[in-house]
Amino acid sequence: MMAPKIKDVAKQAGVSVTTVSRVLNGEKYVKDDLKIRVQRAIDELGYTPSHIARSLVRKKTNLIGVIVPDVTSSFYSTILSTIEKTASLNGYNLLVCNIIEDTDKELKYLQVFQQMRVDGIIIMHEKLNDEIRDLINKMSIPIIFSSVKPADQKFISVIIDDYAAAYDATKHLIELGHERIGYIGGDMRDITSGQNRYAGYIRALADHGIALPEAHIRFGDYKTQSGYEMMKEILAQKPHPTAVFAVSDDMAVGAMNCIHDHGLKVPEHLSVIGFDGSQLTEQVRPRLTSMEQPILEMGKVTVDKLLELIEEKEGGPAEDVILQHMLVSRDSCMDVKRGE
């Protein structure tokens, strides 16, 4: 049997197709008795309205496209769950595209978003090539960046002050008495999590009269294995640092695993501080001290601000939203001055 169509519902209810359409779209000016007849016909026929057809009529799909660099990251998996929850509560569904740092994929997915007529786009990636920049600048779809701030973009971002957060993380280690502080950084093509965090680390050392320990500085890709490999290289340099700042919790956990595999203990031999405040911080032992981004708030605010743009609310976001970072001290850092 063929699936029932809207004209079948109209015939069964004894009304026009226009009336059925008005009932399906929740329009106010339909008599209650007609609504009841239409709904009864829908139930009897098992009619399911076409999402695409309704979207074309309403010029609204209730879809949000999301570009994610790597869904396996503990940070991105956490923020995605909040974005999905907030979007769902507001009647929106997500189209999540995992690009694995591939700009060709990103361009393709952005074009798919256009074809699907999504109502808005969230991008959590900042390495934009000229082709992507041209495309998003020509789009009439509302776009917001979350957790990153690309250079020379007209779009708003929901972020923290990554420079200040990295400065504060490094300062925390200095205040614990550490002077040999290693650094496991991110991709320096990234302005937000690469360049800004590294600059904050350098400035904190300089402000406290500590020389930059170039032998103990490495750059990875934010993943656990990368943290392990970078820590292995750092430990090969003697003397090794007494503390390490990793710019993602995943890399911090990798560093802790490497330290353990070398017969050393955290924090007795080496203190480790991470960045993000992901769920990993409470899952590892010792529990990881981390400079936390308000991940859940960031996901919610990202969707809320995007919806303001979609709905063209007066006074909607015109500039970046900068959320507050916070150091959460756990068990992975030792106060060397006090020996604890």
Phi and psi in degrees as GROMACS dihedral restraints (atoms count N, CA, C in turn):
[ dihedral_restraints ]
;  ai    aj    ak    al  type     phi  dphi    fc
    3     4     5     6     1   -78.0    20    10
    4     5     6     7     1   147.1    20    10
    6     7     8     9     1   -64.2    20    10
    7     8     9    10     1   139.2    20    10
    9    10    11    12     1   -63.8    20    10
   10    11    12    13     1   147.2    20    10
   12    13    14    15     1  -111.0    20    10
   13    14    15    16     1   170.8    20    10
   15    16    17    18     1   -60.7    20    10
   16    17    18    19     1   -32.3    20    10
   18    19    20    21     1   -68.8    20    10
   19    20    21    22     1   -28.9    20    10
   21    22    23    24     1   -68.8    20    10
   22    23    24    25     1   -38.4    20    10
   24    25    26    27     1   -64.1    20    10
   25    26    27    28     1   -43.9    20    10
   27    28    29    30     1   -60.6    20    10
   28    29    30    31     1   -43.5    20    10
   30    31    32    33     1   -64.5    20    10
   31    32    33    34     1   -43.0    20    10
   33    34    35    36     1   -64.8    20    10
   34    35    36    37     1   -37.5    20    10
   36    37    38    39     1   -86.2    20    10
   37    38    39    40     1   -13.4    20    10
   39    40    41    42     1    72.9    20    10
   40    41    42    43     1    35.9    20    10
   42    43    44    45     1  -132.7    20    10
   43    44    45    46     1   177.3    20    10
   45    46    47    48     1   -83.2    20    10
   46    47    48    49     1   160.8    20    10
   48    49    50    51     1   -60.6    20    10
   49    50    51    52     1   -35.7    20    10
   51    52    53    54     1   -60.9    20    10
   52    53    54    55     1   -41.0    20    10
   54    55    56    57     1   -64.5    20    10
   55    56    57    58     1   -43.3    20    10
   57    58    59    60     1   -59.9    20    10
   58    59    60    61     1   -44.3    20    10
   60    61    62    63     1   -60.4    20    10
   61    62    63    64     1   -40.7    20    10
   63    64    65    66     1   -65.8    20    10
   64    65    66    67     1   -38.5    20    10
   66    67    68    69     1   -65.7    20    10
   67    68    69    70     1   -44.9    20    10
   69    70    71    72     1   -62.7    20    10
   70    71    72    73     1   -33.2    20    10
   72    73    74    75     1   -90.0    20    10
   73    74    75    76     1     4.5    20    10
   75    76    77    78     1    69.7    20    10
   76    77    78    79     1    25.9    20    10
   78    79    80    81     1   -68.6    20    10
   79    80    81    82     1   146.4    20    10
   81    82    83    84     1   -73.0    20    10
   82    83    84    85     1   -38.3    20    10
   84    85    86    87     1   -88.1    20    10
   85    86    87    88     1    60.1    20    10
   87    88    89    90     1  -131.0    20    10
   88    89    90    91     1   130.4    20    10
   90    91    92    93     1   -62.6    20    10
   91    92    93    94     1   146.8    20    10
   93    94    95    96     1   -59.8    20    10
   94    95    96    97     1   -39.4    20    10
   96    97    98    99     1   -66.3    20    10
   97    98    99   100     1   -33.5    20    10
   99   100   101   102     1   -69.7    20    10
  100   101   102   103     1   -40.5    20    10
  102   103   104   105     1   -57.6    20    10
  103   104   105   106     1   -43.6    20    10
  105   106   107   108     1   -64.0    20    10
  106   107   108   109     1   -44.3    20    10
  108   109   110   111     1   -63.0    20    10
  109   110   111   112     1   -41.9    20    10
  111   112   113   114     1   -66.3    20    10
  112   113   114   115     1   -43.6    20    10
  114   115   116   117     1   -65.5    20    10
  115   116   117   118     1   -36.8    20    10
  117   118   119   120     1   -64.6    20    10
  118   119   120   121     1   -41.8    20    10
  120   121   122   123     1   -65.1    20    10
  121   122   123   124     1   -39.8    20    10
  123   124   125   126     1   -60.4    20    10
  124   125   126   127     1   -46.1    20    10
  126   127   128   129     1   -65.3    20    10
  127   128   129   130     1   -42.8    20    10
  129   130   131   132     1   -66.1    20    10
  130   131   132   133     1   -38.1    20    10
  132   133   134   135     1   -88.0    20    10
  133   134   135   136     1   -15.2    20    10
  135   136   137   138     1    69.3    20    10
  136   137   138   139     1    36.0    20    10
  138   139   140   141     1   -75.6    20    10
  139   140   141   142     1   134.4    20    10
  141   142   143   144     1  -119.6    20    10
  142   143   144   145     1   117.3    20    10
  144   145   146   147     1   -65.3    20    10
  145   146   147   148     1   144.7    20    10
  147   148   149   150     1   -74.2    20    10
  148   149   150   151     1   122.9    20    10
  150   151   152   153     1   -62.0    20    10
  151   152   153   154     1   -40.5    20    10
  153   154   155   156     1   -66.0    20    10
  154   155   156   157     1   -44.6    20    10
  156   157   158   159     1   -62.8    20    10
  157   158   159   160     1   -43.7    20    10
  159   160   161   162     1   -64.8    20    10
  160   161   162   163     1   -36.6    20    10
  162   163   164   165     1   -64.1    20    10
  163   164   165   166     1   -39.3    20    10
  165   166   167   168     1   -66.1    20    10
  166   167   168   169     1   -38.2    20    10
  168   169   170   171     1   -68.3    20    10
  169   170   171   172     1   -46.2    20    10
  171   172   173   174     1   -83.1    20    10
  172   173   174   175     1   -10.7    20    10
  174   175   176   177     1    56.0    20    10
  175   176   177   178     1    37.2    20    10
  177   178   179   180     1  -154.2    20    10
  178   179   180   181     1   128.2    20    10
  180   181   182   183     1  -102.4    20    10
  181   182   183   184     1   -15.1    20    10
  183   184   185   186     1    56.9    20    10
  184   185   186   187     1    34.6    20    10
  186   187   188   189     1  -116.5    20    10
  187   188   189   190     1   139.0    20    10
  189   190   191   192     1  -120.7    20    10
  190   191   192   193     1   125.3    20    10
  192   193   194   195     1   -87.2    20    10
  193   194   195   196     1   137.4    20    10
  195   196   197   198     1  -127.4    20    10
  196   197   198   199     1   125.7    20    10
  198   199   200   201     1  -101.4    20    10
  199   200   201   202     1   118.8    20    10
  201   202   203   204     1  -119.4    20    10
  202   203   204   205     1   133.5    20    10
  204   205   206   207     1   -65.8    20    10
  205   206   207   208     1   -39.1    20    10
  207   208   209   210     1  -163.8    20    10
  208   209   210   211     1   104.4    20    10
  210   211   212   213     1   -70.0    20    10
  211   212   213   214     1   -12.9    20    10
  213   214   215   216     1   -77.8    20    10
  214   215   216   217     1   -15.1    20    10
  216   217   218   219     1   -66.1    20    10
  217   218   219   220     1   136.8    20    10
  219   220   221   222     1   -62.8    20    10
  220   221   222   223     1   -33.4    20    10
  222   223   224   225     1   -65.9    20    10
  223   224   225   226     1   -51.1    20    10
  225   226   227   228     1   -69.4    20    10
  226   227   228   229     1   -34.7    20    10
  228   229   230   231     1   -65.7    20    10
  229   230   231   232     1   -35.8    20    10
  231   232   233   234     1   -70.8    20    10
  232   233   234   235     1   -47.1    20    10
  234   235   236   237     1   -68.2    20    10
  235   236   237   238     1   -32.6    20    10
  237   238   239   240     1   -63.4    20    10
  238   239   240   241     1   -38.9    20    10
  240   241   242   243     1   -63.1    20    10
  241   242   243   244     1   -36.4    20    10
  243   244   245   246     1   -73.5    20    10
  244   245   246   247     1   -39.4    20    10
  246   247   248   249     1   -60.4    20    10
  247   248   249   250     1   -44.5    20    10
  249   250   251   252     1   -63.7    20    10
  250   251   252   253     1   -43.7    20    10
  252   253   254   255     1   -63.0    20    10
  253   254   255   256     1   -45.8    20    10
  255   256   257   258     1   -66.5    20    10
  256   257   258   259     1   -42.1    20    10
  258   259   260   261     1   -62.4    20    10
  259   260   261   262     1   -44.2    20    10
  261   262   263   264     1   -61.6    20    10
  262   263   264   265     1   -42.0    20    10
  264   265   266   267     1   -62.4    20    10
  265   266   267   268     1   -23.4    20    10
  267   268   269   270     1  -101.0    20    10
  268   269   270   271     1    11.8    20    10
  270   271   272   273     1    81.8    20    10
  271   272   273   274     1    21.4    20    10
  273   274   275   276     1  -114.0    20    10
  274   275   276   277     1   150.0    20    10
  276   277   278   279     1  -112.4    20    10
  277   278   279   280     1   156.9    20    10
  279   280   281   282     1  -106.6    20    10
  280   281   282   283     1   145.8    20    10
  282   283   284   285     1  -113.8    20    10
  283   284   285   286     1   102.0    20    10
  285   286   287   288     1   -96.3    20    10
  286   287   288   289     1   126.2    20    10
  288   289   290   291     1  -119.8    20    10
  289   290   291   292     1   119.8    20    10
  291   292   293   294     1   -95.6    20    10
  292   293   294   295     1   108.7    20    10
  294   295   296   297     1   -93.1    20    10
  295   296   297   298     1   -12.3    20    10
  297   298   299   300     1    48.7    20    10
  298   299   300   301     1    47.7    20    10
  300   301   302   303     1    59.5    20    10
  301   302   303   304     1    24.3    20    10
  303   304   305   306     1  -104.4    20    10
  304   305   306   307     1   108.4    20    10
  306   307   308   309     1   -69.1    20    10
  307   308   309   310     1   -26.6    20    10
  309   310   311   312     1   -64.7    20    10
  310   311   312   313     1   -41.1    20    10
  312   313   314   315     1   -63.4    20    10
  313   314   315   316     1   -42.0    20    10
  315   316   317   318     1   -60.2    20    10
  316   317   318   319     1   -44.4    20    10
  318   319   320   321     1   -60.8    20    10
  319   320   321   322     1   -43.9    20    10
  321   322   323   324     1   -62.5    20    10
  322   323   324   325     1   -44.2    20    10
  324   325   326   327     1   -67.9    20    10
  325   326   327   328     1   -36.9    20    10
  327   328   329   330     1   -62.7    20    10
  328   329   330   331     1   -37.6    20    10
  330   331   332   333     1   -67.2    20    10
  331   332   333   334     1   -36.7    20    10
  333   334   335   336     1   -63.4    20    10
  334   335   336   337     1   -41.9    20    10
  336   337   338   339     1   -58.5    20    10
  337   338   339   340     1   -40.3    20    10
  339   340   341   342     1   -61.7    20    10
  340   341   342   343     1   -46.9    20    10
  342   343   344   345     1   -64.8    20    10
  343   344   345   346     1   -35.5    20    10
  345   346   347   348     1   -79.4    20    10
  346   347   348   349     1    -7.0    20    10
  348   349   350   351     1    57.2    20    10
  349   350   351   352     1    45.4    20    10
  351   352   353   354     1   -60.8    20    10
  352   353   354   355     1   152.8    20    10
  354   355   356   357     1   -81.2    20    10
  355   356   357   358     1   -22.9    20    10
  357   358   359   360     1  -162.9    20    10
  358   359   360   361     1   163.8    20    10
  360   361   362   363     1  -133.1    20    10
  361   362   363   364     1   135.6    20    10
  363   364   365   366     1  -112.9    20    10
  364   365   366   367     1   127.2    20    10
  366   367   368   369     1  -118.0    20    10
  367   368   369   370     1   127.1    20    10
  369   370   371   372     1  -116.5    20    10
  370   371   372   373     1    45.1    20    10
  372   373   374   375     1  -153.7    20    10
  373   374   375   376     1   138.8    20    10
  375   376   377   378     1  -123.6    20    10
  376   377   378   379     1    -0.8    20    10
  378   379   380   381     1   -85.2    20    10
  379   380   381   382     1    79.3    20    10
  381   382   383   384     1   -95.4    20    10
  382   383   384   385     1   128.2    20    10
  384   385   386   387     1   -85.5    20    10
  385   386   387   388     1   175.1    20    10
  387   388   389   390     1   -62.1    20    10
  388   389   390   391     1   -35.6    20    10
  390   391   392   393     1   -65.2    20    10
  391   392   393   394     1   -42.1    20    10
  393   394   395   396     1   -68.5    20    10
  394   395   396   397     1   -42.8    20    10
  396   397   398   399     1   -57.7    20    10
  397   398   399   400     1   -45.4    20    10
  399   400   401   402     1   -62.1    20    10
  400   401   402   403     1   -42.5    20    10
  402   403   404   405     1   -64.3    20    10
  403   404   405   406     1   -51.7    20    10
  405   406   407   408     1   -68.7    20    10
  406   407   408   409     1   -29.1    20    10
  408   409   410   411     1   -71.3    20    10
  409   410   411   412     1   -22.5    20    10
  411   412   413   414     1   -91.5    20    10
  412   413   414   415     1   -15.6    20    10
  414   415   416   417     1   -67.0    20    10
  415   416   417   418     1   144.5    20    10
  417   418   419   420     1   -96.5    20    10
  418   419   420   421     1     3.3    20    10
  420   421   422   423     1   -84.1    20    10
  421   422   423   424     1   134.7    20    10
  423   424   425   426     1   -59.9    20    10
  424   425   426   427     1   133.1    20    10
  426   427   428   429     1  -129.4    20    10
  427   428   429   430     1   140.2    20    10
  429   430   431   432     1  -138.0    20    10
  430   431   432   433     1   142.7    20    10
  432   433   434   435     1   -99.4    20    10
  433   434   435   436     1   138.3    20    10
  435   436   437   438     1  -122.0    20    10
  436   437   438   439     1   126.3    20    10
  438   439   440   441     1    74.3    20    10
  439   440   441   442     1    -3.1    20    10
  441   442   443   444     1  -136.7    20    10
  442   443   444   445     1   156.5    20    10
  444   445   446   447     1  -134.0    20    10
  445   446   447   448     1    95.3    20    10
  447   448   449   450     1   -66.7    20    10
  448   449   450   451     1   157.5    20    10
  450   451   452   453     1   -75.1    20    10
  451   452   453   454     1   145.5    20    10
  453   454   455   456     1    55.5    20    10
  454   455   456   457     1    45.0    20    10
  456   457   458   459     1  -118.8    20    10
  457   458   459   460     1   143.0    20    10
  459   460   461   462     1   -82.0    20    10
  460   461   462   463     1   -12.3    20    10
  462   463   464   465     1   -82.0    20    10
  463   464   465   466     1   151.3    20    10
  465   466   467   468     1   -82.5    20    10
  466   467   468   469     1   158.4    20    10
  468   469   470   471     1  -126.1    20    10
  469   470   471   472     1   149.4    20    10
  471   472   473   474     1  -108.6    20    10
  472   473   474   475     1   110.6    20    10
  474   475   476   477     1  -144.4    20    10
  475   476   477   478     1   177.8    20    10
  477   478   479   480     1  -110.7    20    10
  478   479   480   481     1   176.0    20    10
  480   481   482   483     1   -86.3    20    10
  481   482   483   484     1    92.5    20    10
  483   484   485   486     1   -64.5    20    10
  484   485   486   487     1   -33.9    20    10
  486   487   488   489     1   -61.7    20    10
  487   488   489   490     1   -50.7    20    10
  489   490   491   492     1   -65.3    20    10
  490   491   492   493     1   -37.0    20    10
  492   493   494   495     1   -65.6    20    10
  493   494   495   496     1   -43.4    20    10
  495   496   497   498     1   -66.5    20    10
  496   497   498   499     1   -38.8    20    10
  498   499   500   501     1   -58.1    20    10
  499   500   501   502     1   -47.5    20    10
  501   502   503   504     1   -66.7    20    10
  502   503   504   505     1   -36.1    20    10
  504   505   506   507     1   -64.2    20    10
  505   506   507   508     1   -44.2    20    10
  507   508   509   510     1   -66.8    20    10
  508   509   510   511     1   -41.8    20    10
  510   511   512   513     1   -60.2    20    10
  511   512   513   514     1   -37.0    20    10
  513   514   515   516     1   -60.1    20    10
  514   515   516   517     1   -44.3    20    10
  516   517   518   519     1   -65.3    20    10
  517   518   519   520     1   -39.0    20    10
  519   520   521   522     1   -63.4    20    10
  520   521   522   523     1   -41.6    20    10
  522   523   524   525     1   -67.1    20    10
  523   524   525   526     1   -21.5    20    10
  525   526   527   528     1   -83.5    20    10
  526   527   528   529     1     0.2    20    10
  528   529   530   531     1    98.8    20    10
  529   530   531   532     1     5.9    20    10
  531   532   533   534     1   -81.7    20    10
  532   533   534   535     1   137.0    20    10
  534   535   536   537     1  -121.5    20    10
  535   536   537   538     1   -23.1    20    10
  537   538   539   540     1  -103.6    20    10
  538   539   540   541     1    92.2    20    10
  540   541   542   543     1  -113.3    20    10
  541   542   543   544     1   109.7    20    10
  543   544   545   546     1   -77.1    20    10
  544   545   546   547     1   167.2    20    10
  546   547   548   549     1  -141.0    20    10
  547   548   549   550     1   126.1    20    10
  549   550   551   552     1  -114.2    20    10
  550   551   552   553     1   101.5    20    10
  552   553   554   555     1   -95.7    20    10
  553   554   555   556     1  -179.2    20    10
  555   556   557   558     1  -102.3    20    10
  556   557   558   559     1  -164.6    20    10
  558   559   560   561     1   -68.6    20    10
  559   560   561   562     1   119.8    20    10
  561   562   563   564     1   -75.0    20    10
  562   563   564   565     1    -1.7    20    10
  564   565   566   567     1   -77.9    20    10
  565   566   567   568     1   -17.7    20    10
  567   568   569   570     1   -83.3    20    10
  568   569   570   571     1   123.9    20    10
  570   571   572   573     1   -70.7    20    10
  571   572   573   574     1   -48.3    20    10
  573   574   575   576     1   -67.6    20    10
  574   575   576   577     1   -63.2    20    10
  576   577   578   579     1   -90.9    20    10
  577   578   579   580     1   -12.7    20    10
  579   580   581   582     1   -96.7    20    10
  580   581   582   583     1   -74.4    20    10
  582   583   584   585     1   -66.3    20    10
  583   584   585   586     1   -46.1    20    10
  585   586   587   588     1   -66.4    20    10
  586   587   588   589     1   -39.4    20    10
  588   589   590   591     1   -70.7    20    10
  589   590   591   592     1   -37.5    20    10
  591   592   593   594     1   -65.4    20    10
  592   593   594   595     1   -41.3    20    10
  594   595   596   597     1   -63.3    20    10
  595   596   597   598     1   -37.7    20    10
  597   598   599   600     1   -65.8    20    10
  598   599   600   601     1   -39.8    20    10
  600   601   602   603     1   -62.4    20    10
  601   602   603   604     1   -48.4    20    10
  603   604   605   606     1   -60.9    20    10
  604   605   606   607     1   -44.0    20    10
  606   607   608   609     1   -66.0    20    10
  607   608   609   610     1   -38.7    20    10
  609   610   611   612     1   -62.5    20    10
  610   611   612   613     1   -42.6    20    10
  612   613   614   615     1   -62.8    20    10
  613   614   615   616     1   -46.1    20    10
  615   616   617   618     1   -62.7    20    10
  616   617   618   619     1   -42.2    20    10
  618   619   620   621     1   -64.9    20    10
  619   620   621   622     1   -21.9    20    10
  621   622   623   624     1  -108.3    20    10
  622   623   624   625     1    15.1    20    10
  624   625   626   627     1    68.7    20    10
  625   626   627   628     1    28.1    20    10
  627   628   629   630     1  -106.1    20    10
  628   629   630   631     1   128.0    20    10
  630   631   632   633     1   -67.3    20    10
  631   632   633   634     1   147.0    20    10
  633   634   635   636     1   -70.0    20    10
  634   635   636   637     1   118.7    20    10
  636   637   638   639     1   -85.0    20    10
  637   638   639   640     1    76.9    20    10
  639   640   641   642     1   -56.9    20    10
  640   641   642   643     1   -30.4    20    10
  642   643   644   645     1   -69.0    20    10
  643   644   645   646     1   -18.2    20    10
  645   646   647   648     1  -110.3    20    10
  646   647   648   649     1    22.2    20    10
  648   649   650   651     1  -116.3    20    10
  649   650   651   652     1   126.9    20    10
  651   652   653   654     1  -138.5    20    10
  652   653   654   655     1   159.8    20    10
  654   655   656   657     1  -126.8    20    10
  655   656   657   658     1   127.5    20    10
  657   658   659   660     1  -118.9    20    10
  658   659   660   661     1  -153.3    20    10
  660   661   662   663     1  -125.3    20    10
  661   662   663   664     1    22.8    20    10
  663   664   665   666     1    78.5    20    10
  664   665   666   667     1    -5.1    20    10
  666   667   668   669     1   -95.6    20    10
  667   668   669   670     1   162.3    20    10
  669   670   671   672     1   -59.5    20    10
  670   671   672   673     1   -47.2    20    10
  672   673   674   675     1   -62.9    20    10
  673   674   675   676     1   -36.5    20    10
  675   676   677   678     1   -62.6    20    10
  676   677   678   679     1   -43.3    20    10
  678   679   680   681     1   -60.2    20    10
  679   680   681   682     1   -38.3    20    10
  681   682   683   684     1   -64.2    20    10
  682   683   684   685     1   -48.6    20    10
  684   685   686   687     1   -66.2    20    10
  685   686   687   688     1   -40.7    20    10
  687   688   689   690     1   -66.0    20    10
  688   689   690   691     1   -38.6    20    10
  690   691   692   693     1   -66.8    20    10
  691   692   693   694     1   -36.1    20    10
  693   694   695   696     1   -61.2    20    10
  694   695   696   697     1   -41.7    20    10
  696   697   698   699     1   -67.0    20    10
  697   698   699   700     1   -38.7    20    10
  699   700   701   702     1   -66.1    20    10
  700   701   702   703     1   -41.8    20    10
  702   703   704   705     1   -66.9    20    10
  703   704   705   706     1   -19.9    20    10
  705   706   707   708     1   -73.9    20    10
  706   707   708   709     1   -14.2    20    10
  708   709   710   711     1   -92.1    20    10
  709   710   711   712     1   126.0    20    10
  711   712   713   714     1  -110.1    20    10
  712   713   714   715     1   138.8    20    10
  714   715   716   717     1   -73.9    20    10
  715   716   717   718     1   151.4    20    10
  717   718   719   720     1   -77.3    20    10
  718   719   720   721     1   161.8    20    10
  720   721   722   723     1   -67.7    20    10
  721   722   723   724     1   163.1    20    10
  723   724   725   726     1   -93.1    20    10
  724   725   726   727     1   -11.9    20    10
  726   727   728   729     1  -151.6    20    10
  727   728   729   730     1   154.1    20    10
  729   730   731   732     1  -136.5    20    10
  730   731   732   733     1   134.1    20    10
  732   733   734   735     1  -106.0    20    10
  733   734   735   736     1   117.0    20    10
  735   736   737   738     1  -108.3    20    10
  736   737   738   739     1   135.0    20    10
  738   739   740   741     1   -85.5    20    10
  739   740   741   742     1    13.3    20    10
  741   742   743   744     1  -147.6    20    10
  742   743   744   745     1   149.5    20    10
  744   745   746   747     1   -62.5    20    10
  745   746   747   748     1   -35.7    20    10
  747   748   749   750     1   -60.6    20    10
  748   749   750   751     1   -46.0    20    10
  750   751   752   753     1   -68.2    20    10
  751   752   753   754     1   -33.7    20    10
  753   754   755   756     1   -63.2    20    10
  754   755   756   757     1   -41.0    20    10
  756   757   758   759     1   -65.7    20    10
  757   758   759   760     1   -41.0    20    10
  759   760   761   762     1   -60.6    20    10
  760   761   762   763     1   -40.9    20    10
  762   763   764   765     1   -63.4    20    10
  763   764   765   766     1   -41.5    20    10
  765   766   767   768     1   -63.5    20    10
  766   767   768   769     1   -39.8    20    10
  768   769   770   771     1   -62.8    20    10
  769   770   771   772     1   -40.9    20    10
  771   772   773   774     1   -65.4    20    10
  772   773   774   775     1   -43.5    20    10
  774   775   776   777     1   -58.6    20    10
  775   776   777   778     1   -44.6    20    10
  777   778   779   780     1   -61.4    20    10
  778   779   780   781     1   -43.9    20    10
  780   781   782   783     1   -67.3    20    10
  781   782   783   784     1   -18.0    20    10
  783   784   785   786     1   -94.5    20    10
  784   785   786   787     1    13.5    20    10
  786   787   788   789     1    76.0    20    10
  787   788   789   790     1    18.2    20    10
  789   790   791   792     1  -110.0    20    10
  790   791   792   793     1   162.6    20    10
  792   793   794   795     1  -118.0    20    10
  793   794   795   796     1   145.4    20    10
  795   796   797   798     1  -105.7    20    10
  796   797   798   799     1   123.7    20    10
  798   799   800   801     1  -103.2    20    10
  799   800   801   802     1     5.9    20    10
  801   802   803   804     1   -57.0    20    10
  802   803   804   805     1   -41.3    20    10
  804   805   806   807     1  -102.3    20    10
  805   806   807   808     1   -28.8    20    10
  807   808   809   810     1  -151.1    20    10
  808   809   810   811     1   122.8    20    10
  810   811   812   813     1   -84.8    20    10
  811   812   813   814     1   147.0    20    10
  813   814   815   816     1  -134.0    20    10
  814   815   816   817     1   132.4    20    10
  816   817   818   819     1  -125.2    20    10
  817   818   819   820     1   136.6    20    10
  819   820   821   822     1  -105.5    20    10
  820   821   822   823     1  -166.8    20    10
  822   823   824   825     1  -150.5    20    10
  823   824   825   826     1   128.7    20    10
  825   826   827   828     1   133.5    20    10
  826   827   828   829     1   -45.3    20    10
  828   829   830   831     1    78.2    20    10
  829   830   831   832     1    37.8    20    10
  831   832   833   834     1   -78.5    20    10
  832   833   834   835     1   177.2    20    10
  834   835   836   837     1   -64.4    20    10
  835   836   837   838     1   -19.1    20    10
  837   838   839   840     1   -61.1    20    10
  838   839   840   841     1   -30.5    20    10
  840   841   842   843     1   -58.5    20    10
  841   842   843   844     1   -32.6    20    10
  843   844   845   846     1   -95.7    20    10
  844   845   846   847     1    -9.6    20    10
  846   847   848   849     1   -91.8    20    10
  847   848   849   850     1   -20.5    20    10
  849   850   851   852     1   -95.5    20    10
  850   851   852   853     1   163.0    20    10
  852   853   854   855     1  -129.6    20    10
  853   854   855   856     1   126.5    20    10
  855   856   857   858     1   -67.1    20    10
  856   857   858   859     1   155.5    20    10
  858   859   860   861     1   -60.5    20    10
  859   860   861   862     1   142.6    20    10
  861   862   863   864     1   -89.5    20    10
  862   863   864   865     1   123.2    20    10
  864   865   866   867     1   -68.1    20    10
  865   866   867   868     1   135.7    20    10
  867   868   869   870     1  -146.8    20    10
  868   869   870   871     1   145.1    20    10
  870   871   872   873     1   -84.0    20    10
  871   872   873   874     1   106.9    20    10
  873   874   875   876     1   -90.3    20    10
  874   875   876   877     1   132.3    20    10
  876   877   878   879     1   -83.8    20    10
  877   878   879   880     1   146.3    20    10
  879   880   881   882     1   -77.5    20    10
  880   881   882   883     1    76.1    20    10
  882   883   884   885     1   -58.0    20    10
  883   884   885   886     1   -46.2    20    10
  885   886   887   888     1   -65.3    20    10
  886   887   888   889     1   -42.8    20    10
  888   889   890   891     1   -64.6    20    10
  889   890   891   892     1   -39.4    20    10
  891   892   893   894     1   -61.0    20    10
  892   893   894   895     1   -43.1    20    10
  894   895   896   897     1   -64.2    20    10
  895   896   897   898     1   -43.2    20    10
  897   898   899   900     1   -66.6    20    10
  898   899   900   901     1   -46.9    20    10
  900   901   902   903     1   -63.3    20    10
  901   902   903   904     1   -37.9    20    10
  903   904   905   906     1   -56.9    20    10
  904   905   906   907     1   -48.4    20    10
  906   907   908   909     1   -68.0    20    10
  907   908   909   910     1   -44.0    20    10
  909   910   911   912     1   -57.9    20    10
  910   911   912   913     1   -44.4    20    10
  912   913   914   915     1   -70.4    20    10
  913   914   915   916     1   -36.5    20    10
  915   916   917   918     1   -64.2    20    10
  916   917   918   919     1   -40.7    20    10
  918   919   920   921     1   -64.7    20    10
  919   920   921   922     1   -34.0    20    10
  921   922   923   924     1   -62.6    20    10
  922   923   924   925     1   -38.6    20    10
  924   925   926   927     1   -69.5    20    10
  925   926   927   928     1   -41.7    20    10
  927   928   929   930     1   -62.1    20    10
  928   929   930   931     1   -43.5    20    10
  930   931   932   933     1   -86.1    20    10
  931   932   933   934     1     0.4    20    10
  933   934   935   936     1    51.1    20    10
  934   935   936   937     1    45.6    20    10
  936   937   938   939     1   -68.5    20    10
  937   938   939   940     1   140.4    20    10
  939   940   941   942     1   -64.6    20    10
  940   941   942   943     1   134.2    20    10
  942   943   944   945     1    79.2    20    10
  943   944   945   946     1    16.7    20    10
  945   946   947   948     1   -62.8    20    10
  946   947   948   949     1   171.2    20    10
  948   949   950   951     1   -59.4    20    10
  949   950   951   952     1   127.9    20    10
  951   952   953   954     1  -117.6    20    10
  952   953   954   955     1   -10.7    20    10
  954   955   956   957     1  -144.5    20    10
  955   956   957   958     1   169.0    20    10
  957   958   959   960     1   -58.0    20    10
  958   959   960   961     1   148.4    20    10
  960   961   962   963     1  -104.9    20    10
  961   962   963   964     1   115.9    20    10
  963   964   965   966     1  -106.9    20    10
  964   965   966   967     1   114.4    20    10
  966   967   968   969     1   -91.9    20    10
  967   968   969   970     1   163.8    20    10
  969   970   971   972     1   -89.1    20    10
  970   971   972   973     1   130.4    20    10
  972   973   974   975     1   -84.8    20    10
  973   974   975   976     1   165.0    20    10
  975   976   977   978     1  -154.9    20    10
  976   977   978   979     1   131.0    20    10
  978   979   980   981     1   -78.7    20    10
  979   980   981   982     1   127.7    20    10
  981   982   983   984     1  -116.3    20    10
  982   983   984   985     1   110.7    20    10
  984   985   986   987     1   -86.6    20    10
  985   986   987   988     1   128.0    20    10
  987   988   989   990     1  -123.3    20    10
  988   989   990   991     1  -122.4    20    10
  990   991   992   993     1  -114.9    20    10
  991   992   993   994     1     0.9    20    10
  993   994   995   996     1   -94.2    20    10
  994   995   996   997     1     2.2    20    10
  996   997   998   999     1  -123.5    20    10
  997   998   999  1000     1   137.3    20    10
  999  1000  1001  1002     1  -112.6    20    10
 1000  1001  1002  1003     1   138.8    20    10
 1002  1003  1004  1005     1   -82.4    20    10
 1003  1004  1005  1006     1   100.9    20    10
 1005  1006  1007  1008     1   -71.9    20    10
 1006  1007  1008  1009     1   -21.0    20    10
 1008  1009  1010  1011     1   -69.6    20    10
 1009  1010  1011  1012     1   -35.6    20    10
 1011  1012  1013  1014     1  -100.2    20    10
 1012  1013  1014  1015     1   -10.1    20    10
 1014  1015  1016  1017     1    72.1    20    10
 1015  1016  1017  1018     1    31.7    20    10
